Amino acid sequence: MKAALTFRSTSMKLLLVALTVTGLMGLSACGNAKKDEEPIRNLNPVNQNVALAGRVNASGVETLKAEHYDAVVDLRTPEEGIETERNALEGSGIEYINIPVGHDSLSENTTKKFSDTMDRLEGKKVLVHCQSGNRAGMMWGVYQTGRGVPLDEVLRSVQHSVTNESLLESIKQHAAERKALDQAEPPVTAQNSPEPDTAANAAASDSP
């Protein structure tokens, strides 16, 4: 239990620092007019069902409909203008889910909510996005390492989304601590499981 608490605390601190740096970089990225013209900014499919991305504009919403997406997980905060996208998707048949990941805070509840959401949407076509793609890549990376996906595979999947070196390092650290936690708390096996009550079993076998 102590190891689990230390793991969570260290991971949250690392992600907090990385997100703060990402927020500063995001302000600069917003000034890139060419990127802003893209229907779905920095689109990066990571498997046959899930894609990571940055901001989605009006024509991007139409693309989501045409490509038959089932859900959109928006990691932006309300201050970043989520209502426009929410309203555009209303009645489209595409589920809209907002899980705010700010530039200055990240709670364990947020990571759990993201993990639970992605587990629920498994097998469906999902777009996970933020403003630039960095937070989307980071959250996906943390989610994947938490599921035991090899780190090198995770890093390859997010390399086109996460351009912030601090976020990449936080994913690596999360994977290392996840591995250490798993090693500290081995699963119960037949060798270390409680022995059955042999006396009770013997009594039961002697009864008529």
C-alpha positions as CSV (number, residue, x, y, z in Angstrom):
1,M,0.0,0.0,0.0
2,K,2.9,2.3,0.9
3,A,4.6,1.6,-2.5
4,A,1.3,2.4,-4.3
5,L,0.9,5.7,-2.6
6,T,4.6,6.7,-3.3
7,F,4.1,5.7,-7.0
8,R,1.0,7.8,-7.3
9,S,2.5,10.8,-5.6
10,T,5.7,10.8,-7.6
11,S,3.9,10.3,-10.9
12,M,1.5,13.2,-10.2
13,K,4.3,15.5,-9.4
14,L,6.2,14.7,-12.6
15,L,3.1,15.1,-14.7
16,L,2.3,18.4,-13.0
17,V,5.7,19.8,-14.0
18,A,5.4,18.5,-17.6
19,L,1.9,19.9,-18.0
20,T,3.1,23.3,-16.8
21,V,5.8,23.4,-19.5
22,T,3.3,22.1,-22.1
23,G,0.9,25.0,-21.3
24,L,3.6,27.5,-22.1
25,M,4.5,25.8,-25.3
26,G,0.8,25.6,-26.2
27,L,0.5,29.4,-26.1
28,S,3.2,29.7,-28.8
29,A,1.7,26.9,-30.9
30,C,-1.6,28.7,-31.0
31,G,0.0,31.3,-33.1
32,N,0.7,28.9,-35.9
33,A,-1.9,29.9,-38.6
34,K,-1.1,27.0,-40.9
35,K,-1.7,24.4,-38.1
36,D,-5.0,26.2,-37.1
37,E,-6.3,25.7,-40.7
38,E,-6.1,21.9,-40.4
39,P,-9.6,20.4,-39.8
40,I,-8.1,18.1,-37.1
41,R,-4.7,19.4,-35.9
42,N,-1.8,16.9,-35.7
43,L,-4.0,13.9,-36.3
44,N,-2.2,10.7,-35.2
45,P,-3.9,7.3,-35.4
46,V,-2.3,5.0,-32.8
47,N,-4.3,1.9,-33.7
48,Q,-7.3,0.9,-35.8
49,N,-9.7,2.5,-33.4
50,V,-8.0,5.3,-31.5
51,A,-6.5,8.6,-32.9
52,L,-4.8,11.4,-31.0
53,A,-5.0,15.0,-32.1
54,G,-5.0,18.7,-31.3
55,R,-7.8,21.2,-31.9
56,V,-10.8,20.2,-34.0
57,N,-12.3,23.0,-36.0
58,A,-15.8,23.2,-37.7
59,S,-14.7,21.2,-40.8
60,G,-13.0,18.7,-38.5
61,V,-16.3,18.0,-36.9
62,E,-17.7,17.1,-40.3
63,T,-14.7,14.9,-40.9
64,L,-15.4,13.0,-37.6
65,K,-19.0,12.4,-38.8
66,A,-17.9,11.3,-42.2
67,E,-15.3,8.9,-40.7
68,H,-17.9,7.4,-38.4
69,Y,-16.2,8.1,-35.1
70,D,-18.2,6.9,-32.1
71,A,-16.8,9.2,-29.4
72,V,-14.6,12.2,-28.8
73,V,-12.6,12.6,-25.6
74,D,-11.8,16.3,-25.3
75,L,-9.0,17.0,-22.7
76,R,-9.2,20.8,-22.9
77,T,-10.5,22.9,-20.1
78,P,-13.7,25.0,-20.3
79,E,-11.5,28.1,-20.7
80,E,-10.2,26.7,-24.0
81,G,-13.6,26.9,-25.6
82,I,-15.1,23.4,-25.4
83,E,-18.7,24.4,-25.8
84,T,-18.4,25.1,-29.5
85,E,-17.3,21.5,-30.2
86,R,-19.8,20.1,-27.7
87,N,-22.7,21.9,-29.4
88,A,-21.4,20.9,-32.9
89,L,-21.4,17.2,-32.0
90,E,-24.8,17.3,-30.2
91,G,-27.3,15.1,-32.1
92,S,-24.6,13.7,-34.4
93,G,-24.5,10.3,-32.8
94,I,-20.9,10.9,-31.7
95,E,-20.5,10.8,-27.9
96,Y,-18.7,13.9,-26.5
97,I,-16.7,13.4,-23.3
98,N,-14.8,16.2,-21.6
99,I,-12.1,15.3,-19.2
100,P,-10.3,18.6,-18.4
101,V,-6.5,18.2,-18.1
102,G,-5.2,21.6,-17.2
103,H,-1.7,23.0,-17.7
104,D,-1.2,23.5,-13.9
105,S,-2.8,20.5,-12.3
106,L,-3.4,16.8,-12.8
107,S,-5.2,14.7,-10.2
108,E,-5.3,10.9,-9.7
109,N,-9.0,11.2,-10.2
110,T,-8.4,12.6,-13.7
111,T,-6.1,9.8,-14.7
112,K,-8.6,7.3,-13.4
113,K,-11.5,8.9,-15.1
114,F,-9.5,8.8,-18.4
115,S,-8.6,5.2,-17.9
116,D,-12.1,4.2,-17.1
117,T,-13.5,6.0,-20.1
118,M,-11.0,4.4,-22.5
119,D,-11.8,1.0,-21.0
120,R,-15.5,1.6,-21.6
121,L,-14.9,2.8,-25.2
122,E,-12.6,-0.1,-26.1
123,G,-13.5,-1.4,-29.5
124,K,-15.1,1.8,-30.6
125,K,-13.6,4.5,-32.9
126,V,-12.4,7.3,-30.6
127,L,-10.6,10.6,-31.0
128,V,-8.6,11.8,-28.0
129,H,-7.6,15.4,-28.4
130,C,-6.5,18.6,-26.6
131,Q,-5.3,21.9,-28.2
132,S,-1.9,20.8,-29.6
133,G,-1.9,17.0,-29.2
134,N,0.6,17.0,-26.3
135,R,-1.8,16.3,-23.5
136,A,-3.6,13.7,-25.6
137,G,-0.4,11.9,-26.3
138,M,0.7,12.1,-22.6
139,M,-2.6,10.7,-21.3
140,W,-2.6,7.9,-23.9
141,G,1.0,7.1,-23.0
142,V,0.2,6.9,-19.3
143,Y,-2.9,4.9,-19.9
144,Q,-1.0,2.4,-22.1
145,T,1.9,1.9,-19.7
146,G,-0.6,1.4,-16.9
147,R,-2.0,-1.5,-19.0
148,G,1.4,-3.1,-19.3
149,V,2.1,-2.1,-22.9
150,P,5.9,-2.1,-23.5
151,L,7.4,1.4,-23.1
152,D,9.1,1.4,-26.5
153,E,5.8,0.5,-28.2
154,V,4.1,3.3,-26.3
155,L,6.7,5.9,-27.2
156,R,6.5,5.0,-30.9
157,S,2.7,5.4,-30.8
158,V,2.9,9.0,-29.3
159,Q,6.0,10.3,-31.0
160,H,4.0,12.4,-33.5
161,S,1.8,13.8,-30.8
162,V,4.1,14.5,-27.9
163,T,6.7,17.1,-28.9
164,N,7.4,18.1,-25.3
165,E,10.4,16.3,-24.0
166,S,9.2,16.7,-20.4
167,L,6.0,14.8,-21.2
168,L,8.0,12.0,-22.8
169,E,10.1,11.7,-19.7
170,S,7.0,11.7,-17.5
171,I,5.7,8.7,-19.5
172,K,9.0,6.9,-19.1
173,Q,9.0,7.6,-15.4
174,H,5.4,6.4,-15.1
175,A,6.3,3.1,-16.8
176,A,9.4,2.6,-14.6
177,E,7.4,3.2,-11.4
178,R,4.5,1.0,-12.7
179,K,7.0,-1.8,-13.2
180,A,8.6,-1.3,-9.8
181,L,5.1,-1.3,-8.1
182,D,4.2,-4.5,-9.9
183,Q,7.4,-6.2,-8.8
184,A,6.8,-5.1,-5.2
185,E,3.3,-6.6,-5.1
186,P,3.5,-9.9,-6.9
187,P,0.2,-11.6,-7.8
188,V,-1.2,-14.4,-5.6
189,T,-0.2,-17.8,-6.9
190,A,-0.8,-21.4,-5.8
191,Q,2.6,-21.3,-4.1
192,N,1.9,-18.3,-1.8
193,S,-1.9,-18.7,-1.5
194,P,-3.3,-19.8,1.9
195,E,-3.4,-23.5,2.4
196,P,-6.8,-25.2,2.6
197,D,-8.2,-26.3,5.9
198,T,-7.1,-30.0,5.6
199,A,-8.6,-31.0,8.9
200,A,-12.0,-29.7,7.8
201,N,-11.7,-31.4,4.4
202,A,-10.8,-34.7,6.1
203,A,-13.8,-34.4,8.5
204,A,-16.1,-33.7,5.5
205,S,-14.8,-36.8,3.6
206,D,-15.4,-39.1,6.7
207,S,-19.0,-37.9,7.1
208,P,-21.8,-40.3,5.7
